[in-house]
Amino acid sequence: MRHFDHIDAARRKHLFYRHPRPFGRHDDPAVLAVALGATLYCPATRPGLAADIGRAARRGVMSMVVCLEDAIGDDEVGTGEANLVAQLRTLRERGGDVPLLFVRVRDPRQIADLVARLGDAAELVTGFVLPKFTATGGGAFLDALEDAAARSGRRLLAMPVIESPEAVYAETRAEMLYDVARLLAKHRSRILAVRLGATDMSAAYGLRRPPDLTIYDIGPVAGVICDVVNILGRADGTGYVVTGPVWEYFSQGERMFKPQLRQSPFDRQRAAPLRQRLITSDLDGLIREVHLDKANGLTGKTVIHPSHVAAVHALSVVTHEEYCDAADILGVTGGGAMASSYANKMNEAKPHRAWAQRLMLRARVFGVAAEGVTFVELLEAADIR
């Protein structure tokens, strides 16, 4: 699979200075963690799940989570499990492109049970999402994953979700996150990425983010994200990819604030209808939040509607200017500072090196935009309906 393959080849040639490189579910987890992009969640009870997954792949979705936890009712777990097994078996029989698939479970015992019931269709499952993850309860999930992988002979990866009250409340947060870091270190080869459950974090305070604001405007939750990145997202070799929290809006409500997208970049590309569509669907808020995710060290994002995917992926493409900066920084040995190729900033070889290395990994899977190509052009091309 490869990002932006759903775009016409001639248009891709215009858009990219360096094209995205292919990847597969058996690649290095460090590559897959960045390649996740916009991870689309869907309930396991959907009757047309196999068709939904195929349709999502054709729209450029590269990772999906089939949810047996909060997305379905407590009385639907058995139905959801049976439907998931049947639909993935159907999907395997049909063949064709399939995104990286993960299953979000409620209980550690579900992991081995589902892998066994799936049989050969388990080859479609890249891993499991582990909810309400703490050092106390997380060990059972990771042990169950290790056991299922050993019994099935398949590589199964984990994405723990930080969202429990212990991770949110100030008096327990730091100790809990340090304990999680020690637990994850014991299972490092299995940990694909750490996800953030912003909805549950907000629930701890009786809050819900409105579409006019980003999660970084919600002070109590923003503080949790900061601490998670500080402890679990370090660039010193001990950290993990931390993914952006869910954007949960996909249609317009009453707006309190002005749109957050400047008009001139869209006018230059004669893309005013695209801007209006983004605003109507509240996606201008999503775009701003993705910018802030990246600035705060997060990679990719959880989404709940296919219309969100193109925006997240277009913003994940490395700009030509960023690529030139990173290449210059990585090309220097022994430190020092230099003016950027675009002559608009100072690049320092030592302090900017970790940033440059991370950016080059993103460039590998999302590509580098051609000189002068903007986010607007990328989004317009990727937004296939």
PyMOL commands that set and color helices and strands:
alter all, ss='L'
color gray80, all
select helices_A, chain A and resi 9-15+29-35+49-58+74-94+109-124+135-152+165-168+170-186+188-190+198-203+215-217+219-232+264-268+272-280+283-295+306-316+320-330+353-366+375-382
alter helices_A, ss='H'
color red, helices_A
select strands_A, chain A and resi 16-18+38-43+63-67+100-104+125-130+157-162+195-196+244-247+301-303+337-339+346-348+368-369
alter strands_A, ss='S'
color yellow, strands_A
deselect
rebuild
show_as cartoon
